[in-house]
Amino acid sequence: MDAEAVEALPFPSAPIEEMLRLLAKGVRAHQLYLHNNPTYLRAIELLRTSFAPIWENTDAFTLTVTDSVFVWEGVPVHQEHGGDATDSIPWTFYKDGVRELQFQKGFEDADLIPLLNVIQRARRNGPEGDDLLVMLWEQELHHLRYRYVDVALDAPMAAGDFQAHFEPHVVEPPGPNDTDVVEEVIAASVPGVVNLEDYDATLHFLDDKEVAYLKNEVEQAYAGDLRQNVVSILLDIFESQVDPQVRDEIAHILENMMLHFLSAAQFRAVAYILRESQVAAGRAQEITPEQRDRLARVPDRLSEPEALSQLLQSLDESHDLPPQDDLTALFGELRPSALATVFSWSARIQDPRLRTLLQTAADRLVAGNSAELARLVSHADREVAIEAMRHAGSLGNAGAVPHLAKRTLDADAGIRRAAVQALSEIGSAGALQALERALEDGDRDVRIAVARTLTARVYRPALPKAEAAVTGKSLRGADLSEKMAFFELFGTLCGDRGVPVLNQILNHRDLLRRHADAEMRACAAVALGRVNTDAARAALDKAAAEKDVVVRTAVNKALRSRATTPERPA
């Protein structure tokens, strides 16, 4: 290295050399790892941090690009050793004509990831793909400037010509009255641009309305989504060309485009591919079953558990979600096979906006796929099964009742509670039968939920089990909520035939003139109020003067409710 060149540097080259070394690592990480991978995140963080020492010395620096080396202020600062030299970062820029790169302060925050995307695409593109300059132009990088030569020219441009051709044209800032001069300079400085003023005096020149119309059409053309246009062209070819090789090639292209659009977060374009490919499969003439199946499998790729899980994880970890309309369109193309993955992620998603969109997609999928929903009730994944039960209950899916009945026997109390809740919401005869069997469940919450549901539904076949609970020993150690639930069930179902049982609990004294437990007596009074007959009133009147406050309050409440409620037939 030239010692004089080193001494003439504005500051030591070590920070720039370190940044370029980490840039090479960042390019490899960007190409090899998923963007939520810890190795990738660590590489990007180190690369961003490496710019700080540079900005302590300058706000911008310029690198000269050769076929194998980056040069700064006449000093080589980066050269990749080993491997294929044509795969180095300098060569990636050099081969497409880029000869200088100027990095400005703030590049690492705004433009780093877009530049890594451009380098990755440039390395993957074949001879027919966009070159690096086109991709840089598309990204509109605000903190990166570059100069280039036209590599398509027959004669190479000399160094002096390079400077003259690419030196920025400096124009003095115009004054407030220099509008005409500015327009003239702009028109003259852009080669190949037609100036309308050169033609507005001709005989057949357009009037103002026609000019406005053309401008509007041009704006719409530039504002349109070229990706959808390309997909439409490919599908038109698929429909019109019956050659099997052509159709197979287009199907292959569509599959690759979908993956490319997903990686670029172009979700609206992905949704368009999924939707229109199915239209083309149904409309194409002379299409073979194999061709139709292959095109029909394109949407299935997105709904596969691995692909959809990676997509949802990436979205959940992203700082900025894509537009809501794009995600809505994408989730709208999910297949029923995606339901299990959607249910699994519904409880794990941290971003509330993404969770709402995913739940909307789940609601759409379950609305038209009751058989798949019923199947997922028996899924081995706990979260999937609970989500499936919740949707089955809210939709009143009677087809899920057999699966829900089996889940009431599950060893997991949480599963049993979810199954009971779903069966309660469905409320069919089969659902109530399954609930009756769960009256003796080992979990208190399950028993209470079942008793209250059967009470609300006035399910009379449950009377024997309700009477066994009321007259047996199982409720003696239960809390008040459970006692009340079973007594209300018994009182709702028993009629006058149950009054002697309830009267015995409320008013009977043993040989020592002692009553039963106060909570049991209060529950019996509530149950007699539910019976609401003359015999029940007589039993309640006997306890009207009870000294125990809890019992007396329950009795008075039952008597008041009887006075305002029509008498129930015995």
C-alpha positions in Angstrom: 0.0 0.0 0.0 1.4 3.4 -1.0 2.5 5.2 2.2 2.0 8.7 0.7 -1.6 7.8 -0.2 -2.2 6.5 3.3 -0.8 9.7 4.9 -3.1 11.8 2.6 -6.3 10.1 3.8 -8.7 12.4 5.7 -9.0 9.7 8.4 -7.8 6.1 8.9 -9.3 3.6 6.6 -9.8 0.9 9.3 -13.5 1.7 10.0 -14.3 1.5 6.3 -12.4 -1.7 5.9 -14.2 -3.2 8.9 -17.6 -2.1 7.5 -16.9 -3.7 4.1 -15.8 -6.9 5.8 -19.1 -7.1 7.7 -21.0 -6.1 4.6 -19.6 -9.2 2.9 -20.8 -11.3 5.9 -24.1 -9.6 5.9 -24.6 -10.4 2.2 -23.9 -14.1 2.8 -26.3 -14.1 5.9 -29.0 -12.4 3.9 -28.7 -15.1 1.2 -28.4 -18.1 3.5 -30.7 -17.5 6.5 -34.4 -16.7 7.2 -34.7 -13.1 8.3 -35.8 -14.1 11.8 -32.8 -16.3 12.3 -30.6 -15.2 15.2 -27.5 -15.6 13.1 -28.9 -13.3 10.5 -30.1 -10.7 13.0 -26.7 -10.7 14.7 -24.9 -10.2 11.3 -27.2 -7.3 10.4 -26.8 -5.6 13.8 -23.0 -5.8 13.6 -23.1 -4.4 10.1 -25.3 -1.4 11.2 -23.1 -0.7 14.2 -19.9 -0.6 12.0 -21.1 2.6 10.4 -20.9 4.6 13.6 -17.1 5.0 13.7 -17.2 6.2 10.1 -19.9 8.9 10.8 -17.7 10.2 13.6 -15.3 11.4 10.9 -17.5 12.2 7.9 -21.1 12.4 6.7 -20.4 10.7 3.4 -17.6 8.7 1.7 -17.2 7.4 -1.9 -15.8 4.0 -3.0 -14.4 3.5 -6.5 -15.4 0.1 -7.9 -13.1 -2.1 -9.9 -13.7 -5.7 -11.0 -12.2 -7.1 -7.7 -11.5 -4.2 -5.3 -13.2 -1.3 -3.5 -10.9 1.7 -3.4 -11.3 4.7 -1.1 -9.3 7.9 -1.6 -6.8 5.9 -3.8 -6.4 3.2 -1.2 -7.7 -0.4 -1.6 -10.1 -1.1 1.3 -11.8 -4.4 0.4 -10.9 -7.4 -1.7 -12.5 -10.8 -1.2 -9.9 -13.6 -1.3 -10.6 -17.3 -2.2 -13.6 -18.7 -4.0 -14.9 -17.4 -7.3 -13.8 -13.9 -7.9 -16.8 -13.2 -10.1 -19.0 -13.8 -7.0 -17.4 -11.0 -5.0 -19.3 -7.8 -4.1 -17.1 -5.5 -6.2 -17.7 -7.7 -9.3 -21.5 -7.7 -8.6 -21.5 -3.9 -9.1 -18.7 -3.7 -11.7 -20.2 -6.2 -14.2 -23.4 -4.0 -14.6 -21.5 -0.8 -15.0 -21.4 0.7 -11.5 -18.1 2.5 -11.0 -18.6 4.6 -7.9 -20.7 4.2 -4.7 -21.3 7.1 -2.3 -22.6 6.2 1.2 -24.3 9.0 3.1 -25.1 9.2 6.8 -28.3 7.3 7.7 -27.7 4.6 5.0 -27.5 1.8 7.6 -31.0 2.6 8.9 -33.0 3.3 5.8 -31.2 1.7 2.8 -29.2 -1.3 4.1 -31.7 -4.0 3.8 -33.0 -2.8 0.3 -29.3 -2.9 -0.9 -28.9 -6.4 0.4 -32.0 -7.4 -1.4 -30.7 -5.9 -4.6 -27.3 -7.7 -4.3 -29.1 -11.0 -3.6 -31.4 -10.6 -6.7 -28.5 -9.5 -8.9 -26.6 -12.7 -8.1 -29.6 -14.9 -8.7 -30.8 -13.3 -11.9 -30.1 -15.1 -15.2 -29.1 -13.3 -18.4 -32.7 -12.4 -19.1 -33.4 -10.8 -15.7 -33.1 -7.2 -14.6 -29.6 -5.9 -14.2 -28.3 -4.2 -11.1 -29.0 -0.7 -12.3 -32.6 -1.4 -12.9 -33.0 -2.9 -9.4 -31.2 0.1 -7.8 -33.5 2.5 -9.6 -36.6 0.6 -8.4 -35.5 0.8 -4.8 -35.1 4.6 -4.8 -32.3 4.5 -2.2 -32.1 8.0 -0.5 -28.7 7.6 1.2 -26.8 5.8 -1.6 -25.5 7.5 -4.7 -23.9 5.7 -7.6 -22.3 6.5 -11.0 -22.1 4.1 -13.9 -21.0 3.6 -17.5 -23.1 2.0 -20.2 -21.5 -1.5 -20.5 -23.4 -2.0 -23.8 -21.3 0.6 -25.6 -19.0 -0.9 -28.2 -16.0 1.3 -27.2 -15.1 1.5 -23.5 -15.3 5.0 -22.0 -12.0 6.5 -21.0 -11.5 7.8 -17.5 -11.6 11.4 -18.6 -14.8 10.8 -20.5 -16.3 9.1 -17.5 -15.7 12.1 -15.3 -17.1 14.5 -18.0 -20.1 12.4 -18.7 -21.1 11.8 -15.1 -20.1 15.0 -13.4 -23.4 16.4 -12.0 -24.7 19.4 -13.9 -24.8 22.3 -11.5 -27.5 24.9 -12.0 -27.7 28.0 -9.9 -30.9 28.1 -7.8 -33.6 29.9 -9.6 -35.2 33.0 -8.3 -39.0 33.4 -7.7 -39.6 34.7 -11.2 -37.5 32.2 -13.0 -40.1 29.5 -13.6 -39.8 29.6 -17.4 -36.1 29.3 -17.2 -36.4 26.3 -14.9 -38.8 24.5 -17.2 -36.5 25.3 -20.1 -33.5 23.9 -18.3 -35.3 20.7 -17.3 -36.7 20.1 -20.8 -33.3 20.7 -22.3 -31.4 18.5 -19.7 -33.4 15.3 -20.3 -32.5 13.7 -23.6 -35.2 11.8 -25.5 -38.1 13.7 -23.8 -40.6 15.4 -26.1 -41.4 19.0 -25.4 -45.1 19.6 -26.1 -44.4 23.3 -26.7 -42.5 22.4 -29.9 -45.8 21.1 -31.3 -48.6 23.2 -29.8 -48.7 25.5 -32.8 -49.2 22.8 -35.4 -52.5 22.4 -37.3 -53.6 19.1 -35.7 -52.2 19.6 -32.2 -54.3 18.2 -29.3 -56.6 20.5 -27.3 -56.4 20.8 -23.5 -59.0 18.0 -22.8 -57.1 15.5 -25.0 -53.8 16.4 -23.4 -55.4 15.9 -19.9 -56.8 12.6 -21.0 -53.4 11.4 -22.3 -51.7 12.5 -19.1 -54.3 10.7 -17.0 -53.9 7.5 -19.0 -50.1 7.6 -18.7 -50.4 8.2 -14.9 -52.7 5.2 -14.6 -50.4 3.0 -16.6 -47.4 3.9 -14.4 -49.5 3.5 -11.2 -50.7 0.0 -12.2 -49.3 -3.1 -10.7 -46.9 -4.6 -13.3 -46.7 -7.8 -11.3 -50.4 -8.5 -11.9 -50.1 -7.7 -15.5 -47.3 -10.2 -15.9 -49.3 -12.9 -14.1 -52.3 -12.1 -16.4 -50.1 -12.5 -19.5 -48.8 -15.8 -18.3 -52.2 -17.1 -17.5 -53.5 -15.9 -20.9 -50.8 -17.9 -22.6 -51.6 -20.9 -20.4 -55.3 -20.8 -21.6 -54.5 -20.2 -25.3 -51.5 -22.5 -25.8 -52.4 -26.2 -25.6 -48.7 -27.4 -25.9 -48.1 -29.4 -22.7 -44.5 -28.1 -22.4 -45.7 -24.5 -22.5 -48.3 -25.1 -19.8 -45.8 -27.0 -17.6 -43.3 -24.2 -17.9 -45.9 -21.5 -17.0 -47.0 -23.5 -14.0 -43.4 -23.8 -12.9 -42.9 -20.0 -13.4 -46.0 -19.2 -11.4 -44.8 -21.4 -8.5 -41.4 -19.6 -8.4 -43.1 -16.2 -8.8 -45.3 -16.9 -5.8 -42.3 -17.7 -3.6 -40.5 -14.6 -4.9 -43.5 -12.4 -4.2 -43.8 -13.9 -0.7 -40.1 -13.2 0.1 -40.6 -9.6 -1.2 -43.8 -9.1 0.9 -45.9 -8.5 -2.2 -48.9 -10.2 -0.7 -51.5 -8.6 -3.0 -49.6 -10.1 -6.0 -49.5 -13.5 -4.3 -53.3 -13.4 -3.7 -53.8 -12.5 -7.4 -51.7 -15.5 -8.5 -53.7 -17.9 -6.2 -57.1 -16.5 -7.3 -56.5 -16.2 -11.0 -54.7 -19.5 -11.5 -57.8 -21.3 -10.3 -59.9 -19.3 -12.8 -57.5 -20.3 -15.6 -57.5 -23.9 -14.6 -61.3 -24.0 -15.0 -61.4 -22.0 -18.2 -58.5 -23.4 -20.3 -59.4 -25.5 -23.3 -58.1 -29.0 -23.8 -56.4 -29.1 -20.4 -55.3 -32.4 -19.1 -56.1 -33.6 -15.6 -52.4 -33.4 -14.7 -52.2 -29.8 -15.9 -55.3 -28.8 -14.0 -54.0 -30.5 -10.8 -50.7 -28.8 -11.0 -52.2 -25.4 -11.4 -54.7 -26.2 -8.6 -51.8 -27.1 -6.3 -50.3 -23.6 -6.6 -52.6 -22.2 -3.8 -52.0 -25.2 -1.7 -48.3 -24.2 -1.4 -49.2 -21.2 0.7 -51.6 -23.3 3.0 -48.9 -25.9 3.8 -48.1 -25.8 7.5 -44.4 -25.1 7.1 -44.8 -22.3 4.6 -47.7 -20.7 6.4 -46.0 -20.9 9.8 -42.9 -19.2 8.5 -45.0 -16.5 6.9 -46.9 -15.8 10.1 -43.8 -15.9 12.3 -42.1 -13.4 10.0 -45.1 -11.1 10.0 -45.5 -11.3 13.8 -41.8 -10.4 14.3 -41.9 -7.6 11.7 -41.9 -4.0 13.0 -44.2 -2.7 10.2 -47.0 -4.9 8.8 -47.8 -4.7 5.1 -51.0 -2.9 4.1 -54.1 -4.4 5.7 -55.8 -4.8 2.3 -52.9 -6.9 1.0 -52.9 -9.2 4.0 -56.7 -9.5 3.8 -56.4 -10.5 0.1 -53.7 -13.0 1.0 -55.5 -14.7 3.9 -58.6 -14.8 1.8 -56.9 -17.3 -0.5 -56.0 -19.8 2.3 -57.4 -23.3 1.8 -59.3 -25.4 4.5 -56.0 -27.4 5.0 -54.6 -24.2 6.6 -57.2 -24.2 9.4 -55.0 -26.2 11.8 -52.0 -23.8 11.3 -54.3 -20.8 11.7 -55.8 -22.1 14.9 -52.3 -22.9 16.3 -51.0 -19.4 15.6 -54.2 -17.6 16.7 -53.2 -17.8 20.4 -49.5 -17.1 19.8 -49.7 -14.0 17.6 -48.5 -10.9 19.5 -49.4 -8.2 17.0 -53.1 -7.3 17.7 -53.8 -6.2 14.1 -52.3 -9.4 12.7 -54.3 -11.5 15.2 -57.5 -9.8 14.1 -56.9 -10.5 10.5 -56.0 -14.1 11.2 -59.2 -14.6 13.3 -61.2 -13.1 10.4 -59.5 -15.6 8.0 -60.3 -18.4 10.5 -64.0 -17.4 10.6 -64.2 -17.4 6.8 -62.6 -20.9 6.6 -64.8 -22.5 9.2 -68.0 -21.0 7.8 -67.8 -23.2 4.7 -65.9 -26.2 6.0 -67.8 -27.7 8.8 -66.4 -31.2 8.2 -62.8 -30.0 8.5 -63.7 -28.0 11.7 -65.3 -31.1 13.2 -62.2 -33.1 12.5 -60.0 -30.6 14.1 -61.9 -30.9 17.4 -60.0 -34.2 17.8 -56.6 -32.7 16.8 -53.6 -33.7 19.0 -52.5 -30.1 19.4 -54.2 -28.7 22.4 -54.5 -25.1 21.1 -55.8 -26.3 17.7 -58.4 -28.5 19.4 -59.6 -25.7 21.8 -59.9 -23.1 18.9 -61.8 -25.7 16.9 -64.2 -26.3 19.8 -64.7 -22.5 20.2 -65.6 -22.1 16.6 -67.8 -25.2 16.5 -69.8 -23.9 19.5 -70.2 -20.3 18.1 -71.4 -21.8 14.8 -73.7 -24.4 16.3 -71.9 -27.1 14.3 -74.0 -30.2 15.1 -71.6 -32.3 13.1 -68.9 -31.7 15.7 -71.0 -33.2 18.6 -69.6 -36.8 18.4 -66.1 -35.4 18.5 -66.9 -33.0 21.3 -68.6 -35.9 23.3 -65.3 -37.8 23.1 -63.3 -34.8 24.3 -65.5 -34.6 27.5 -63.6 -37.7 28.5 -60.2 -36.2 27.9 -57.6 -36.3 30.7 -57.0 -32.5 30.3 -59.6 -30.5 32.3 -59.1 -27.5 30.1 -60.1 -29.6 27.0 -63.1 -30.9 28.9 -64.2 -27.4 29.8 -63.9 -26.2 26.2 -65.9 -29.2 25.0 -68.7 -28.6 27.5 -68.8 -24.9 26.6 -69.1 -25.8 22.9 -71.8 -28.5 23.6 -73.7 -26.0 25.6 -73.8 -23.5 22.8 -74.8 -26.1 20.2 -77.7 -27.4 22.5 -78.9 -30.2 20.2 -80.3 -33.4 21.6 -77.0 -35.2 21.1 -75.1 -32.4 22.7 -77.4 -32.4 25.8 -77.0 -36.2 26.1 -73.2 -35.8 26.1 -73.5 -33.1 28.8 -75.7 -35.3 31.0 -72.8 -37.8 31.1 -70.5 -35.1 32.2 -72.6 -34.2 35.3 -70.3 -36.5 37.3 -67.0 -35.1 35.9 -64.0 -34.9 38.2 -63.6 -31.1 37.6 -65.8 -28.7 39.6 -66.0 -26.1 36.8 -67.1 -28.7 34.3 -69.9 -30.0 36.7 -71.2 -26.5 37.4 -71.2 -25.5 33.7 -73.1 -28.7 32.8 -75.6 -28.3 35.6 -76.4 -24.7 34.6 -76.7 -25.6 30.9 -79.1 -28.5 31.6 -81.1 -26.2 33.9 -81.4 -23.5 31.2 -82.4 -26.2 28.6 -84.8 -27.9 31.1 -83.3 -31.2 30.1 -85.6 -33.7 32.0 -83.6 -36.9 31.4 -80.9 -35.4 33.8 -83.4 -35.6 36.7 -82.1 -39.0 38.2 -78.5 -37.8 38.3 -79.6 -34.4 39.8 -81.6 -36.2 42.5 -78.7 -38.5 43.2 -76.5 -35.5 43.7 -79.0 -33.6 45.9 -79.7 -36.6 48.2 -76.3 -38.1 48.2 -73.1 -37.2 50.0 -71.1 -35.8 47.0 -72.4 -32.2 47.5 -71.7 -32.0 51.2 -68.1 -31.1 50.7 -68.7 -28.9 47.6 -68.7 -25.1 47.6 -71.9 -23.0 47.5 -71.8 -22.4 43.7 -71.8 -26.1 42.9 -74.5 -26.9 45.5 -76.7 -24.1 44.1 -76.2 -25.3 40.5 -77.3 -28.8 41.3 -80.3 -27.8 43.5 -81.5 -25.4 40.8 -81.3 -28.1 38.2 -83.2 -30.5 40.5 -85.8 -27.9 41.3 -86.3 -27.0 37.6 -86.9 -30.7 36.7 -88.6 -32.4 39.6 -92.0 -30.8 40.0 -94.2 -31.7 43.0 -92.5 -35.2 43.0 -89.4 -33.6 44.3 -91.0 -31.5 47.0 -90.7 -34.2 49.8 -87.0 -34.5 49.1 -86.4 -30.7 49.3 -88.8 -30.4 52.3 -86.8 -33.1 54.1 -83.5 -31.1 53.6 -85.1 -27.7 54.5 -87.2 -28.6 57.5 -86.2 -32.0 58.9 -84.6 -32.2 62.3 -82.7 -35.2 63.7 -83.1 -36.7 67.1 -81.1 -33.9 68.7 -83.4 -31.3 67.0 -80.6 -30.3 64.7 -81.2 -29.2 61.1 -79.0 -30.0 58.1 -76.1 -27.8 56.9 -77.3 -24.2 56.5 -76.0 -24.0 52.9 -77.8 -27.2 51.9 -81.1 -25.9 53.5 -80.7 -22.5 51.6 -80.2 -24.3 48.3 -83.2 -26.5 49.0 -85.3 -23.3 49.6 -84.1 -21.9 46.2 -85.0 -25.2 44.5 -88.5 -25.1 46.1 -88.9 -21.6 44.6 -88.0 -23.2 41.2 -90.7 -25.8 41.7 -93.3 -23.1 42.3 -96.3 -25.1 43.3 -98.7 -25.1 46.3 -96.8 -28.0 47.9 -93.5 -26.1 47.5 -95.1 -23.0 49.0 -96.2 -25.0 52.1 -92.7 -26.4 52.6 -91.3 -22.8 52.4 -93.9 -21.5 54.8 -92.7 -23.9 57.5 -89.2 -22.3 57.3 -90.4 -18.7 57.1 -89.6 -18.0 60.8 -86.1 -19.7 60.6 -83.5 -18.1 62.9 -80.6 -18.8 60.6 -80.0 -15.7 58.5 -78.8 -17.6 55.4 -81.7 -19.9 55.4 -84.3 -17.2 56.2 -83.0 -15.0 53.4 -83.2 -17.9 50.9 -86.7 -18.8 52.0 -88.0 -15.2 51.7 -86.4 -14.8 48.3 -88.0 -18.0 47.1 -91.4 -16.9 48.4 -91.1 -13.5 46.7 -90.2 -15.1 43.4 -93.2 -17.5 43.7 -95.5 -14.5 44.1 -94.3 -12.9 40.8 -94.0 -16.2 38.8 -96.9 -18.1 37.3 -97.4 -21.5 39.1 -95.8 -24.4 37.4 -97.9 -27.5 36.9 -97.0 -30.4 39.2 
